[in-house]
Amino acid sequence: NDYVDCGTAIGTAFGDSYDGGLTVSVWFKAGTIDSDQGIVCFEDEEFTISIGHEGDGSLNNMTHGSGSIFIDFVDSDSWHYAVATWDGSVNEKKLYLDGVLKGSTSDSNPLDLDGKFLLIGSTAKSSGDDFNGNIDEVAIWNTALSSNQIKSLFNNREPFNAKNIALSSLKAYHRMGDGVLDHRITNGVVA
């Protein structure tokens, strides 16, 4: 029932009217699946991976105002790997679960991320839509990763170090509880 506020630096680096690429990935284990819970979100659901937005038993990728993907999800017993991509060059958003494409939709609206807080474990700083469960290995790239890259990261349920995939495009990497600060960001570049 807690969340991590990562500040506005990542959102501001992307800016307003962003029409490039974006990938957000996260390992999670849901404690419950019966309410709206943000897993990883740019504030105000500008770009989010969440559970239960369309009711119990759904995994969702949404952008504010358009282009939502909802898939069935009912497992609160196991760890899962969710990846949401957005490719502004072809106006397409995709949602992967455990390395497999589960849904896609067209979305021609650019993202307005400037000044938006990146939240891990909630959809907004005051919404109460906090995630009930565990979160690990949050990574954000400024490109839409390919399905082969996403399968490599899933690595048959053995998390693969995100720094080994498209490092020059990796903008944030939060390893959560590994005991070391492994997500230093300088001028938009992960060190």
Disulfide bonds with the S-S distance in Angstrom:
none
